Amino acid sequence: MKVDRNFFLGKKILIYGLGKSGISTFKFLKKKSDVYLFDDNQRINQKLINFNQLLKTNFDRIIISPGIDISNCKLSSFLKKNFSKIYTDLDIFYSIYRNTSIAITGTNGKSTTAKIFHDVLIDQKRDARLIGNIGNPALSEKKISKKTFFVIEVSSYQLDYSKIFTTKYAVILNISTDHIERHKSLTNYINAKFKLLDFQTRQSFAYVKKNDKQIIKRLNKTKFKQKIYKVDTSSLNKTFDQLNNTYFTSNGNKENLSFILKIASKLKLNSTKLIKTLNNFKGLKYRQQIIFKNKNLTIINDSKSTSFASSENILKNYKHIFWILGGIPKKADKFQLSKKECKNFKAFTFGKYHKQFKKIIGNKIKLKKFNNLKEALSEVFFEIKKKKFKKNTIFFSPAGASFDSFKNFEDRGNYFNQLIKKFINEN
């Protein structure tokens, strides 16, 4: 769908959902269009359109926040009737700015990959901006020039509602079962991810994981216009041999790195500066983040983990692991490791969803049950003292959503860090 720069300007627009992206969209459009606001939370600090008045108003465009599920919200019937008018802040962004940009999605690793690539561009003296699901909302960026390069992390929720958003470079890192409670089926979830490729032109480039069954299956169903690179994430080039960063030793981070190196080659980036950036990369908070390390103990905070797939990469790469998991397991999630691969670790669940975790994992590993995270950690430290292995790893990778006990994964990760400080000082 081709649109001009005036597609959203001078129009009657409803913005539904006033989180970060909704507020930034309002600030961007308020002097350019006739803008109305609505949020299910009526106590929000903005002047909202009355519900009954909204139903009688004929809007030209509806901008919806990605966190809203149109099947389960206050405006559900209204949105379904007006589905053709629904767009996202990314659609507005694309209609206004036609800058070179890269959009990165995938079930796991998209935040990390986006951050690494942004750091790489900055160190190459590019005017790079990190936006989307990570960084600033797309429409909050200022002082944009023709040379500004956007690195955009996009979720399936954002893509699901987008109708015109596209980028010159698109990345799908991997696909495994996720967000089925929202998308209703794995097929719908995959189709949302593939909008990145569906909307690209002949002048675009796409990068996908070569040995991902779901990605290859979907590629075989459609004839795409753009050049598609299938990235072999099991084989890294010579650049990897020059790295001296333990962060890239796990399979998941090696996969992320494979994409970075492939795209860097395409953009002809300076290899010396690239190596320096990669060696300095420390990882993102609460994403496989090493928060403590000595000769006997490594502690990894992976609070961002909300699925088993995101935990499995680390579990394969370390020995004597004490794995702590908990939260709300995702619908249709699967634990792919074999019973033999589980011999390297012990597992501890916290919270009220022990039975669900046990059902998913089956008899592959015995799970010890605890009421809360503090109790689970107490047992872990007790067992480490008792076992007296030369090297131990505490791996906090919940494999479930945080909303049972915490505001978000950051809140959960911060609480874990506080507990660790206390336990380390006591031990």
C-alpha positions as CSV (number, residue, x, y, z in Angstrom):
1,M,0.0,0.0,0.0
2,K,1.6,3.3,-1.1
3,V,0.9,6.4,0.9
4,D,2.0,10.0,0.7
5,R,3.3,12.1,3.6
6,N,-0.2,13.6,4.2
7,F,-1.9,10.2,4.8
8,F,-2.2,11.0,8.5
9,L,-2.0,14.8,8.4
10,G,-5.1,17.0,8.6
11,K,-7.3,14.0,9.4
12,K,-9.7,13.1,12.2
13,I,-7.7,10.6,14.2
14,L,-8.5,8.5,17.3
15,I,-5.6,7.4,19.4
16,Y,-6.5,4.4,21.5
17,G,-4.2,3.5,24.3
18,L,-2.1,6.1,26.1
19,G,1.1,4.3,27.0
20,K,4.5,5.6,25.7
21,S,3.7,5.1,22.1
22,G,0.2,6.6,22.4
23,I,1.4,9.7,24.2
24,S,4.3,10.2,21.7
25,T,1.8,9.8,18.8
26,F,-0.5,12.4,20.3
27,K,2.4,14.9,20.8
28,F,3.5,14.3,17.2
29,L,0.0,14.8,15.7
30,K,-1.8,17.3,17.9
31,K,-0.8,20.3,15.8
32,K,-1.1,18.4,12.5
33,S,-4.5,16.7,12.8
34,D,-7.8,16.7,14.6
35,V,-6.8,14.2,17.4
36,Y,-9.1,12.5,19.9
37,L,-7.8,10.3,22.8
38,F,-9.3,7.2,24.5
39,D,-7.9,4.7,27.0
40,D,-9.6,2.0,29.0
41,N,-8.2,3.5,32.1
42,Q,-10.4,6.6,32.6
43,R,-8.2,8.0,35.4
44,I,-5.3,8.6,33.0
45,N,-4.1,12.2,33.0
46,Q,-5.4,13.3,29.6
47,K,-8.6,14.7,28.3
48,L,-10.4,11.7,26.8
49,I,-13.3,11.6,24.3
50,N,-16.6,10.4,25.9
51,F,-17.3,6.7,25.1
52,N,-20.8,7.4,23.7
53,Q,-19.5,10.4,21.6
54,L,-16.7,8.2,20.3
55,L,-19.2,5.6,19.0
56,K,-21.0,8.3,17.0
57,T,-17.8,9.9,15.5
58,N,-16.6,9.0,12.0
59,F,-12.8,8.9,12.3
60,D,-10.5,8.8,9.2
61,R,-7.7,6.9,11.0
62,I,-7.5,4.9,14.3
63,I,-4.0,4.6,15.9
64,I,-3.9,1.7,18.3
65,S,-1.3,0.9,20.9
66,P,0.3,-2.5,20.5
67,G,-0.6,-3.7,24.0
68,I,-4.3,-3.6,23.1
69,D,-6.0,-6.8,22.1
70,I,-9.0,-5.8,19.9
71,S,-10.7,-9.0,20.8
72,N,-10.6,-8.2,24.5
73,C,-10.9,-4.4,25.1
74,K,-13.6,-1.8,25.7
75,L,-13.8,-0.8,22.1
76,S,-13.8,-4.3,20.7
77,S,-17.0,-4.1,18.6
78,F,-16.1,-0.6,17.4
79,L,-12.6,-1.6,16.3
80,K,-13.8,-4.7,14.5
81,K,-16.3,-2.6,12.5
82,N,-13.6,0.0,11.7
83,F,-10.7,-2.5,11.2
84,S,-9.7,-1.0,7.9
85,K,-9.0,2.3,9.6
86,I,-6.6,0.9,12.2
87,Y,-2.9,1.8,12.0
88,T,0.1,2.1,14.3
89,D,2.7,4.7,15.2
90,L,5.1,2.8,13.0
91,D,2.8,3.4,10.1
92,I,2.8,7.1,10.8
93,F,6.6,7.0,11.2
94,Y,7.0,5.3,7.8
95,S,4.6,7.8,6.0
96,I,6.7,10.8,7.3
97,Y,10.3,9.5,7.4
98,R,11.6,7.5,4.4
99,N,15.1,7.1,6.0
100,T,17.2,4.0,5.7
101,S,16.2,1.7,8.5
102,I,16.4,-1.8,9.7
103,A,13.6,-3.6,11.5
104,I,14.4,-6.5,13.8
105,T,12.0,-9.1,15.1
106,G,12.0,-12.7,16.3
107,T,10.8,-14.7,19.3
108,N,14.1,-14.3,21.1
109,G,17.0,-12.0,20.9
110,K,15.5,-9.0,19.1
111,S,16.3,-6.5,21.9
112,T,19.9,-7.6,22.2
113,T,20.4,-7.7,18.4
114,A,18.9,-4.2,18.0
115,K,21.1,-2.8,20.8
116,I,24.3,-4.4,19.4
117,F,23.6,-3.1,15.9
118,H,22.8,0.4,17.2
119,D,26.1,0.4,19.1
120,V,27.9,-0.7,16.0
121,L,26.5,2.1,13.9
122,I,27.2,4.7,16.6
123,D,30.8,3.6,16.8
124,Q,31.0,3.9,13.1
125,K,30.1,7.6,13.5
126,R,26.6,7.1,12.0
127,D,23.6,9.1,13.2
128,A,21.7,6.0,14.4
129,R,18.6,6.0,16.5
130,L,17.2,3.0,18.5
131,I,13.4,3.0,18.5
132,G,10.3,0.8,18.7
133,N,9.9,-1.9,21.2
134,I,13.3,-0.9,22.7
135,G,14.5,2.7,23.1
136,N,12.2,5.6,22.3
137,P,8.8,5.4,20.6
138,A,9.2,5.9,16.9
139,L,7.5,9.4,16.9
140,S,9.4,10.9,19.8
141,E,12.8,11.3,17.9
142,K,14.0,14.8,17.2
143,K,16.5,16.5,14.9
144,I,16.2,13.8,12.1
145,S,18.3,14.3,9.0
146,K,18.4,12.5,5.7
147,K,21.4,10.5,7.0
148,T,19.6,9.3,10.2
149,F,19.6,5.5,10.3
150,F,16.8,3.9,12.4
151,V,17.3,0.6,14.2
152,I,13.8,-0.6,15.1
153,E,12.9,-3.5,17.3
154,V,9.4,-4.6,16.4
155,S,7.1,-7.0,18.2
156,S,4.4,-9.2,16.7
157,Y,1.9,-7.0,18.5
158,Q,3.1,-3.9,16.6
159,L,3.3,-5.7,13.3
160,D,-0.1,-7.3,13.7
161,Y,-1.9,-3.9,13.4
162,S,0.5,-2.2,10.9
163,K,-0.6,-1.8,7.4
164,I,2.0,0.2,5.6
165,F,5.2,0.1,7.7
166,T,8.3,-1.2,5.9
167,T,12.0,-0.9,6.0
168,K,14.9,-1.4,3.6
169,Y,16.5,-4.0,5.8
170,A,14.4,-6.6,7.7
171,V,15.5,-9.3,10.1
172,I,13.6,-12.3,11.5
173,L,16.0,-13.9,14.0
174,N,13.9,-17.0,14.8
175,I,10.4,-18.2,15.4
176,S,9.0,-20.4,18.2
177,T,5.6,-20.7,19.8
178,D,4.8,-17.4,21.6
179,H,2.0,-15.0,22.4
180,I,-0.7,-17.6,21.4
181,E,-3.1,-16.2,23.9
182,R,-3.1,-13.0,21.8
183,H,-2.7,-14.2,18.3
184,K,-4.9,-17.3,18.8
185,S,-2.7,-19.6,16.7
186,L,1.0,-20.1,15.7
187,T,0.0,-19.4,12.1
188,N,-1.3,-16.0,13.0
189,Y,1.8,-15.2,15.1
190,I,4.1,-16.2,12.2
191,N,2.0,-14.1,9.7
192,A,2.4,-11.1,12.0
193,K,6.2,-11.5,12.0
194,F,6.3,-12.0,8.2
195,K,4.6,-8.7,7.6
196,L,8.2,-7.3,7.7
197,L,9.0,-9.2,4.6
198,D,5.5,-9.1,3.0
199,F,5.6,-5.3,2.7
200,Q,9.2,-4.9,1.4
201,T,10.0,-3.9,-2.2
202,R,12.5,-5.2,-4.8
203,Q,15.0,-2.7,-3.5
204,S,14.9,-4.2,0.0
205,F,16.9,-6.9,1.8
206,A,15.8,-9.5,4.3
207,Y,17.8,-11.6,6.7
208,V,16.3,-14.8,8.2
209,K,17.6,-17.8,10.1
210,K,18.6,-20.5,7.7
211,N,17.7,-23.6,9.8
212,D,14.5,-22.4,11.4
213,K,11.7,-24.7,10.4
214,Q,8.9,-22.2,10.8
215,I,10.7,-19.5,8.9
216,I,11.6,-21.8,6.0
217,K,8.1,-23.3,5.8
218,R,6.6,-19.8,5.5
219,L,9.2,-18.7,2.9
220,N,8.3,-21.7,0.8
221,K,4.6,-20.5,0.7
222,T,5.2,-17.1,-0.7
223,K,7.2,-15.6,-3.6
224,F,9.0,-12.6,-2.2
225,K,10.3,-9.6,-4.3
226,Q,13.3,-8.7,-2.3
227,K,16.7,-10.3,-1.9
228,I,16.6,-12.7,1.1
229,Y,19.7,-13.9,2.9
230,K,19.4,-17.1,4.9
231,V,21.8,-16.7,7.8
232,D,23.6,-19.8,8.9
233,T,23.7,-19.2,12.7
234,S,25.6,-22.4,13.3
235,S,28.7,-21.2,11.4
236,L,30.4,-17.9,12.3
237,N,33.0,-16.2,10.0
238,K,36.6,-15.4,10.9
239,T,35.5,-12.2,12.6
240,F,34.3,-14.3,15.5
241,D,37.8,-15.6,16.1
242,Q,39.0,-12.1,16.9
243,L,36.4,-11.6,19.7
244,N,37.3,-11.8,23.3
245,N,33.9,-11.4,25.0
246,T,32.4,-14.2,27.0
247,Y,28.9,-12.7,26.4
248,F,29.0,-14.4,22.9
249,T,29.7,-17.9,24.1
250,S,26.0,-19.0,24.4
251,N,24.2,-20.3,21.4
252,G,21.6,-17.6,21.5
253,N,24.1,-14.8,21.5
254,K,26.1,-16.5,18.8
255,E,22.9,-16.5,16.7
256,N,22.4,-12.8,17.3
257,L,26.0,-12.1,16.4
258,S,25.7,-14.1,13.1
259,F,23.1,-11.6,11.9
260,I,25.2,-8.6,13.0
261,L,28.2,-9.8,11.1
262,K,26.2,-10.6,8.0
263,I,24.5,-7.2,7.9
264,A,27.8,-5.4,8.8
265,S,29.4,-7.0,5.7
266,K,26.5,-5.8,3.5
267,L,26.9,-2.3,4.8
268,K,30.7,-2.4,4.4
269,L,31.3,-1.4,8.0
270,N,34.8,-0.9,9.3
271,S,35.9,-4.3,10.7
272,T,38.4,-3.0,13.2
273,K,35.7,-0.7,14.8
274,L,33.2,-3.5,14.6
275,I,35.4,-5.9,16.6
276,K,36.0,-3.2,19.2
277,T,32.3,-2.6,19.7
278,L,31.5,-6.3,20.0
279,N,34.3,-6.8,22.5
280,N,32.9,-3.9,24.6
281,F,29.3,-5.1,24.6
282,K,28.1,-6.0,28.1
283,G,24.6,-7.1,27.3
284,L,21.2,-5.6,28.2
285,K,19.8,-5.5,31.7
286,Y,18.0,-8.7,32.7
287,R,18.7,-10.4,29.4
288,Q,21.2,-13.2,30.1
289,Q,23.1,-10.6,32.1
290,I,26.0,-11.9,34.2
291,I,25.5,-10.0,37.5
292,F,28.1,-11.8,39.6
293,K,31.2,-13.9,38.8
294,N,34.1,-15.4,40.7
295,K,36.1,-18.5,40.2
296,N,33.4,-20.7,41.8
297,L,30.1,-19.0,41.0
298,T,28.5,-17.3,38.0
299,I,25.0,-15.7,38.5
300,I,23.0,-14.8,35.4
301,N,19.9,-12.6,35.5
302,D,17.6,-13.4,32.6
303,S,14.4,-12.0,34.0
304,K,13.3,-11.0,30.4
305,S,12.8,-14.7,29.7
306,T,9.1,-15.4,29.3
307,S,9.4,-18.7,27.3
308,F,11.3,-21.9,27.5
309,A,13.1,-21.3,24.2
310,S,14.8,-18.2,25.6
311,S,16.1,-20.3,28.5
312,E,17.3,-23.3,26.6
313,N,20.4,-21.7,25.0
314,I,22.1,-21.1,28.3
315,L,21.0,-24.4,29.8
316,K,22.9,-26.1,26.9
317,N,26.1,-24.2,27.5
318,Y,26.8,-24.4,31.3
319,K,27.4,-27.2,33.7
320,H,26.2,-27.5,37.4
321,I,23.3,-25.0,36.7
322,F,20.8,-24.2,39.4
323,W,17.8,-23.0,37.2
324,I,15.1,-20.8,38.9
325,L,11.9,-20.5,37.0
326,G,8.5,-19.1,37.8
327,G,5.8,-16.6,36.7
328,I,2.9,-17.3,34.3
329,P,3.8,-20.0,31.7
330,K,2.8,-19.1,28.1
331,K,0.0,-21.0,26.4
332,A,1.2,-23.8,24.1
333,D,4.9,-23.3,25.2
334,K,7.1,-26.3,24.9
335,F,10.4,-27.4,26.6
336,Q,12.6,-28.8,23.8
337,L,15.6,-30.2,25.7
338,S,15.9,-34.0,26.1
339,K,16.1,-35.8,29.4
340,K,19.8,-36.4,28.7
341,E,20.5,-32.7,28.1
342,C,18.9,-31.9,31.5
343,K,21.5,-33.9,33.5
344,N,23.6,-30.7,33.9
345,F,21.1,-28.8,36.0
346,K,18.6,-28.8,38.8
347,A,15.4,-26.7,38.6
348,F,13.5,-24.7,41.2
349,T,10.1,-23.1,40.7
350,F,8.6,-20.2,42.6
351,G,5.0,-19.0,42.7
352,K,1.7,-20.6,42.1
353,Y,2.2,-22.1,38.7
354,H,4.4,-25.1,39.7
355,K,1.9,-27.6,38.3
356,Q,1.8,-25.9,34.9
357,F,5.6,-25.9,34.7
358,K,5.8,-29.5,35.8
359,K,3.3,-30.5,33.1
360,I,5.3,-28.7,30.3
361,I,8.6,-30.2,31.4
362,G,7.3,-33.6,32.2
363,N,9.7,-36.2,33.6
364,K,12.8,-34.7,32.0
365,I,13.8,-33.0,35.3
366,K,12.6,-32.9,38.9
367,L,11.3,-29.6,39.9
368,K,11.5,-28.3,43.5
369,K,8.6,-26.1,44.5
370,F,8.8,-22.9,46.5
371,N,6.3,-20.2,47.4
372,N,8.4,-17.3,46.3
373,L,11.8,-16.3,44.8
374,K,13.5,-15.6,48.1
375,E,12.8,-19.2,49.3
376,A,14.0,-20.7,46.0
377,L,17.2,-18.7,46.2
378,S,17.8,-19.8,49.8
379,E,17.6,-23.4,48.8
380,V,19.9,-22.8,45.8
381,F,22.6,-21.3,48.0
382,F,22.2,-24.1,50.5
383,E,22.6,-26.8,47.8
384,I,25.7,-25.0,46.3
385,K,27.4,-25.1,49.7
386,K,26.4,-28.8,50.1
387,K,27.5,-29.9,46.6
388,K,30.9,-28.1,46.6
389,F,31.4,-28.2,42.9
390,K,34.4,-26.1,41.6
391,K,32.1,-24.1,39.3
392,N,28.4,-23.4,39.8
393,T,25.9,-21.3,37.8
394,I,22.7,-19.7,39.2
395,F,20.5,-19.1,36.3
396,F,17.4,-16.9,36.9
397,S,15.4,-17.5,33.7
398,P,11.8,-17.6,34.7
399,A,10.3,-18.9,31.3
400,G,7.1,-17.2,32.3
401,A,5.4,-13.8,32.3
402,S,6.1,-11.6,35.4
403,F,2.6,-10.3,36.1
404,D,1.7,-12.8,38.8
405,S,3.9,-11.1,41.3
406,F,5.7,-8.1,39.6
407,K,4.9,-5.1,37.5
408,N,7.1,-6.2,34.6
409,F,10.3,-8.2,33.9
410,E,12.4,-5.2,35.0
411,D,10.8,-5.1,38.4
412,R,11.3,-8.9,38.7
413,G,15.0,-8.6,37.6
414,N,15.7,-5.7,40.0
415,Y,14.2,-7.7,42.9
416,F,16.4,-10.7,42.0
417,N,19.5,-8.5,42.0
418,Q,18.6,-7.1,45.5
419,L,18.2,-10.7,46.8
420,I,21.5,-11.7,45.3
421,K,23.3,-8.9,47.0
422,K,21.9,-10.0,50.4
423,F,22.7,-13.7,49.8
424,I,26.3,-12.9,48.6
425,N,27.0,-10.8,51.6
426,E,25.6,-13.4,54.0
427,N,27.6,-16.2,52.4
